[in-house]
Amino acid sequence: MTPQSLADSRNQNAEMPHKQGWIDFSQAETYRAVAISTGHLSRADRQMLTARAHDQQDNMVLQRPTGWFVKLYAPDGDITAQSNALTFQSSQLNAVLIEAAAAGFQLVEFDADAGCIDDLQVYDD
């Protein structure tokens, strides 16, 4: 793409009026997410999530500067605790993911700014 064609495409896009509601999302897949503090992750869990996020064969964990997204999969569209009995370092992380799946969540966001949950251990390491 030449600099001129790039400039032309930018001008074309700038001229397109944005009209809210023009996309029909009724056909899009939707799911529920829950945000949990990274303080509930042990050092071993954080290291494991980072390793899984960098594993080219694993598309269930995504790392970002403030934490991780963990996608909970739904075989045949049915989210169950058994289908998400993933092997992680700590029993607490396993329990969080299994409970989140059982509650109907399909994504867990571990975020440094998310709130803590009273019933879960908080790690200081």
VOGUTOR-101634 format. One line per field, with one value per residue: residue number from 1; residue in three letters; x, y, z of N, C-alpha, C in turn. Coordinates in Angstrom, 1 decimal. Layout:
# VOGUTOR-101634
num = [NUM,...]
residu = [Ala,...]
n.c1 = [X,...]
n.c2 = [Y,...]
n.c3 = [Z,...]
ca.c1 = [X,...]
ca.c2 = [Y,...]
ca.c3 = [Z,...]
c.c1 = [X,...]
c.c2 = [Y,...]
c.c3 = [Z,...]
This chain:
# VOGUTOR-101634
num = [1,2,3,4,5,6,7,8,9,10,11,12,13,14,15,16,17,18,19,20,21,22,23,24,25,26,27,28,29,30,31,32,33,34,35,36,37,38,39,40,41,42,43,44,45,46,47,48,49,50,51,52,53,54,55,56,57,58,59,60,61,62,63,64,65,66,67,68,69,70,71,72,73,74,75,76,77,78,79,80,81,82,83,84,85,86,87,88,89,90,91,92,93,94,95,96,97,98,99,100,101,102,103,104,105,106,107,108,109,110,111,112,113,114,115,116,117,118,119,120,121,122,123,124,125]
residu = [Met,Thr,Pro,Gln,Ser,Leu,Ala,Asp,Ser,Arg,Asn,Gln,Asn,Ala,Glu,Met,Pro,His,Lys,Gln,Gly,Trp,Ile,Asp,Phe,Ser,Gln,Ala,Glu,Thr,Tyr,Arg,Ala,Val,Ala,Ile,Ser,Thr,Gly,His,Leu,Ser,Arg,Ala,Asp,Arg,Gln,Met,Leu,Thr,Ala,Arg,Ala,His,Asp,Gln,Gln,Asp,Asn,Met,Val,Leu,Gln,Arg,Pro,Thr,Gly,Trp,Phe,Val,Lys,Leu,Tyr,Ala,Pro,Asp,Gly,Asp,Ile,Thr,Ala,Gln,Ser,Asn,Ala,Leu,Thr,Phe,Gln,Ser,Ser,Gln,Leu,Asn,Ala,Val,Leu,Ile,Glu,Ala,Ala,Ala,Ala,Gly,Phe,Gln,Leu,Val,Glu,Phe,Asp,Ala,Asp,Ala,Gly,Cys,Ile,Asp,Asp,Leu,Gln,Val,Tyr,Asp,Asp]
n.c1 = [0.8,0.6,1.8,0.0,-2.3,-2.9,-3.5,-5.8,-7.6,-7.9,-9.2,-11.5,-12.7,-13.0,-15.1,-17.3,-20.4,-21.2,-23.6,-25.4,-26.5,-26.6,-25.5,-26.6,-26.6,-27.9,-27.3,-24.9,-22.5,-22.7,-21.6,-21.1,-19.0,-16.7,-15.0,-12.1,-9.9,-6.4,-5.0,-5.9,-4.4,-1.9,1.8,2.7,0.5,0.2,2.6,2.1,-0.2,0.9,2.7,0.9,-0.4,1.6,1.9,1.7,-0.1,-2.2,-5.2,-6.7,-6.0,-5.2,-2.8,-2.5,-1.4,-2.4,-3.3,-5.0,-7.0,-9.2,-10.6,-13.5,-14.5,-17.2,-18.3,-20.4,-22.0,-22.8,-22.1,-20.4,-19.3,-17.7,-16.8,-14.9,-12.9,-10.1,-6.5,-4.7,-2.3,-3.0,-5.4,-7.3,-7.4,-8.4,-10.9,-12.1,-12.4,-14.0,-16.2,-17.0,-17.6,-19.8,-21.6,-22.3,-20.6,-18.4,-16.0,-13.2,-11.9,-8.9,-7.8,-5.7,-7.0,-9.5,-12.1,-11.7,-12.7,-14.5,-14.4,-12.2,-8.7,-6.1,-3.1,0.1,2.5]
n.c2 = [-1.2,2.1,5.3,7.3,5.9,4.8,7.1,7.9,5.8,6.3,8.8,8.1,6.3,8.2,9.7,8.1,7.9,7.4,5.4,4.7,1.5,0.1,-2.4,-5.7,-7.5,-9.7,-12.2,-12.8,-14.6,-14.6,-14.2,-14.7,-13.0,-12.9,-10.9,-11.2,-10.6,-10.5,-11.0,-13.4,-15.3,-17.7,-17.5,-19.6,-20.2,-17.8,-17.9,-20.2,-19.4,-17.4,-18.9,-20.6,-18.6,-17.9,-20.2,-21.5,-23.5,-23.3,-21.7,-20.8,-19.1,-15.7,-13.2,-10.0,-6.7,-6.2,-8.6,-11.7,-13.4,-16.1,-18.4,-20.3,-23.3,-24.7,-27.6,-28.7,-26.6,-26.6,-25.5,-26.9,-27.8,-30.1,-30.2,-28.3,-29.0,-28.2,-28.6,-27.0,-25.2,-24.7,-25.9,-24.0,-22.3,-24.1,-24.6,-22.1,-21.7,-23.9,-23.4,-20.9,-21.7,-23.4,-21.6,-20.4,-18.7,-17.9,-16.8,-15.9,-13.1,-12.3,-9.8,-7.0,-4.9,-5.7,-6.7,-8.4,-11.6,-12.6,-15.3,-16.5,-17.3,-14.8,-14.0,-12.8,-12.8]
n.c3 = [0.0,-0.9,0.4,-0.5,-1.1,1.3,2.7,1.3,1.9,4.6,4.6,3.3,5.2,7.2,6.2,6.3,7.7,11.2,12.4,15.1,16.1,13.7,13.4,13.7,16.4,17.3,16.2,17.0,19.0,22.5,25.9,29.4,31.8,34.5,36.9,38.8,41.5,41.0,43.2,44.3,43.2,43.4,43.4,41.9,40.3,38.9,37.4,35.9,34.4,32.9,31.4,30.0,28.5,26.7,25.3,22.1,21.4,23.1,23.4,25.4,27.4,28.0,28.3,29.8,30.6,33.3,34.2,33.5,31.1,31.2,29.3,29.5,28.2,26.3,25.6,23.1,23.5,26.2,29.3,31.9,35.2,35.1,32.4,32.5,34.1,34.5,34.6,36.9,38.9,41.6,44.0,44.7,42.4,40.5,41.7,41.6,38.8,38.2,39.7,38.6,36.0,36.6,37.5,35.3,33.9,31.3,30.9,32.8,34.2,35.5,37.3,38.3,39.4,40.0,42.4,45.6,46.7,49.5,50.5,49.4,49.5,49.9,48.3,49.2,47.8]
ca.c1 = [0.0,1.4,1.4,-1.2,-3.5,-3.2,-4.2,-7.1,-8.4,-8.2,-10.1,-12.8,-13.2,-13.4,-16.3,-18.4,-21.1,-21.4,-25.0,-25.6,-27.6,-26.6,-25.1,-27.5,-25.8,-28.7,-26.8,-23.5,-22.3,-22.5,-21.3,-20.9,-17.6,-16.6,-13.7,-11.6,-8.6,-5.2,-4.5,-6.3,-3.6,-0.5,2.9,2.8,-0.6,0.6,3.6,1.4,-1.1,1.8,3.2,-0.1,-0.7,2.6,1.9,1.0,-1.1,-3.2,-5.8,-7.7,-5.5,-4.6,-2.2,-2.4,-0.5,-3.0,-3.8,-5.2,-8.4,-9.2,-11.8,-14.0,-15.1,-18.5,-18.6,-21.8,-22.7,-23.2,-21.0,-20.5,-18.1,-16.9,-16.1,-13.9,-12.0,-8.7,-5.4,-4.0,-1.4,-3.6,-6.8,-8.1,-7.7,-9.3,-12.2,-12.6,-12.8,-15.1,-17.4,-17.4,-18.3,-21.1,-22.4,-22.7,-19.6,-17.6,-14.7,-12.8,-10.9,-8.1,-7.3,-5.1,-7.9,-10.8,-12.3,-11.4,-13.9,-14.2,-14.2,-10.9,-7.4,-5.4,-1.7,0.9,3.7]
ca.c2 = [0.0,3.4,6.4,8.0,5.0,4.7,8.4,7.9,5.0,7.0,9.8,7.4,5.9,9.3,10.2,7.2,8.3,6.3,5.4,3.7,0.5,-0.4,-3.8,-6.5,-8.4,-10.9,-13.4,-13.0,-15.4,-13.8,-15.0,-13.9,-12.9,-12.4,-10.3,-11.6,-10.0,-11.4,-11.4,-14.7,-16.3,-17.9,-17.3,-20.8,-20.0,-16.7,-18.4,-21.2,-18.7,-16.8,-20.0,-21.0,-17.5,-17.9,-21.4,-21.3,-24.5,-23.1,-20.5,-20.5,-18.1,-14.5,-12.4,-8.6,-6.0,-6.2,-9.9,-12.8,-13.8,-17.5,-18.8,-21.6,-23.8,-25.3,-28.6,-28.8,-25.4,-26.8,-25.3,-27.6,-27.9,-31.3,-30.0,-27.3,-29.4,-28.0,-28.9,-25.8,-25.4,-24.8,-26.4,-22.8,-21.8,-25.1,-24.4,-20.8,-21.9,-24.8,-22.7,-19.9,-22.4,-23.9,-20.4,-19.9,-17.8,-18.5,-16.1,-15.4,-12.1,-12.1,-8.4,-6.4,-3.9,-6.3,-6.9,-9.7,-12.4,-12.9,-16.7,-17.0,-16.9,-13.7,-14.2,-11.6,-13.0]
ca.c3 = [0.0,-1.0,1.3,-1.0,-1.0,2.8,3.1,0.6,2.7,5.9,4.3,3.0,6.4,8.0,5.7,6.6,9.0,12.1,12.8,16.1,15.9,12.4,13.5,14.4,17.2,17.7,15.6,17.6,20.2,23.7,27.1,30.7,32.3,35.9,37.2,40.2,41.8,40.8,44.6,44.7,42.5,44.0,42.5,40.9,39.4,38.0,36.5,35.0,33.5,31.9,30.5,29.1,27.6,25.7,24.6,20.9,21.3,24.1,23.2,26.5,28.4,27.3,29.3,29.6,31.7,34.6,34.6,32.5,30.7,31.1,28.6,29.9,27.0,26.4,24.6,22.6,24.0,27.6,30.2,33.1,36.0,34.7,31.2,32.7,35.2,34.0,35.6,37.2,40.0,43.0,44.1,44.7,41.1,39.9,42.3,41.1,37.4,38.1,40.3,37.6,34.9,37.1,37.7,33.9,33.4,30.2,30.9,34.1,34.1,36.7,37.1,39.5,39.9,40.4,43.8,46.2,47.1,50.9,50.8,48.8,50.1,49.2,48.4,49.3,47.2]
c.c1 = [0.9,1.0,0.1,-2.5,-3.9,-4.0,-5.6,-8.0,-8.8,-9.3,-11.5,-13.4,-13.7,-14.8,-17.5,-19.1,-21.3,-22.9,-25.2,-26.8,-27.6,-26.2,-26.1,-26.7,-26.6,-28.1,-25.4,-23.6,-22.1,-22.2,-21.1,-19.5,-17.7,-15.2,-13.3,-10.2,-7.5,-4.6,-4.9,-5.4,-2.3,0.5,2.9,1.6,-0.3,1.6,3.0,0.6,-0.2,2.3,2.2,-0.5,0.3,2.7,1.0,-0.1,-2.3,-3.9,-6.9,-7.3,-4.8,-4.1,-2.3,-1.7,-1.1,-3.5,-3.9,-6.7,-8.3,-10.6,-12.2,-14.8,-16.4,-18.7,-20.0,-22.6,-23.2,-22.0,-21.3,-19.2,-17.2,-16.2,-15.0,-13.0,-10.6,-7.7,-4.6,-3.1,-2.1,-5.0,-7.8,-8.4,-8.6,-10.7,-12.8,-13.1,-14.0,-16.4,-17.9,-18.1,-19.7,-22.1,-22.8,-21.8,-18.8,-16.3,-14.5,-11.7,-10.2,-7.4,-6.8,-6.1,-9.3,-10.9,-11.9,-12.7,-13.6,-13.8,-12.9,-9.7,-6.8,-3.9,-1.0,2.2,3.7]
c.c2 = [1.2,4.4,7.1,7.2,4.8,6.0,8.4,7.0,5.6,8.0,9.2,6.9,7.0,9.9,9.3,7.6,7.1,6.4,4.3,2.8,-0.2,-1.9,-4.6,-7.6,-9.6,-12.2,-13.7,-13.9,-14.4,-14.7,-14.1,-14.0,-12.5,-12.0,-10.6,-11.0,-11.0,-11.7,-12.8,-15.8,-16.4,-17.6,-18.4,-20.6,-18.9,-17.1,-19.4,-20.5,-18.0,-17.8,-20.4,-19.9,-17.5,-19.2,-21.3,-22.3,-24.3,-21.7,-20.2,-19.5,-17.0,-13.6,-10.9,-7.9,-6.1,-7.6,-10.9,-12.9,-15.4,-17.9,-20.2,-22.1,-24.5,-26.4,-28.7,-27.7,-25.5,-26.6,-26.1,-27.6,-29.0,-31.0,-29.0,-27.7,-29.4,-28.3,-27.6,-26.1,-25.6,-25.3,-25.1,-22.3,-22.8,-24.8,-23.1,-21.0,-22.9,-24.2,-21.6,-20.6,-22.9,-22.8,-19.8,-18.9,-18.5,-17.8,-15.6,-14.4,-12.0,-10.7,-7.8,-5.4,-4.4,-6.6,-8.3,-10.3,-12.9,-14.4,-17.3,-16.4,-15.8,-14.0,-12.9,-11.7,-12.4]
c.c3 = [0.0,0.0,0.9,-0.8,0.4,3.2,2.5,1.4,4.0,5.6,4.0,4.3,7.3,7.5,5.9,7.8,9.9,12.6,13.8,15.9,14.6,12.3,14.3,15.1,17.7,17.2,16.2,18.8,21.4,24.9,28.2,31.1,33.8,36.2,38.6,40.3,41.6,42.2,45.0,44.0,43.2,43.0,41.4,39.9,38.4,36.9,35.4,34.0,32.5,30.9,29.5,28.1,26.5,24.9,23.3,20.7,22.2,23.8,24.2,27.5,27.6,28.5,28.9,30.7,33.1,35.0,33.4,32.3,30.6,30.5,29.1,28.7,27.3,25.3,24.3,23.2,25.5,28.5,31.5,33.9,35.5,33.4,31.3,33.8,34.7,35.0,35.8,38.5,41.3,42.9,44.2,43.3,40.3,40.4,41.8,39.7,37.3,38.6,39.3,36.5,35.4,37.3,36.4,33.3,32.3,30.1,32.3,33.8,35.5,36.5,38.4,40.1,40.3,41.9,44.3,46.6,48.5,51.2,50.2,49.5,49.2,49.4,48.4,48.5,45.8]
